[in-house]
């Protein structure tokens, strides 16, 4: 039974990720999620945390940039100064 409950933990991690993405954005949410899971699994060196963050950023660029997957922009992007930077973040990140 304990083995099954341990797997539920990762479903909860994913549900937290899905909940946070509309608020903090796909890029920040993905990097945060990947590095947090890396820490959770015991990979605590700078090498592994950097690898996790780079992987997450690559996935965001692949999905939003190349595959044109529509993911809602994060609410946090509303606090960027108006203009090209905000538009770039809302469209591509």
Secondary structure, DSSP 8 states (H G I E B T S, - for coil): -HHHHHHHHHHHHHHHHHHHHHHH-HHHHHHHHHHHHHHHTT--SHHHHHHHHHHHHHHHIIIIIIS-------GGGGGS-TTHHHHHHHHH-
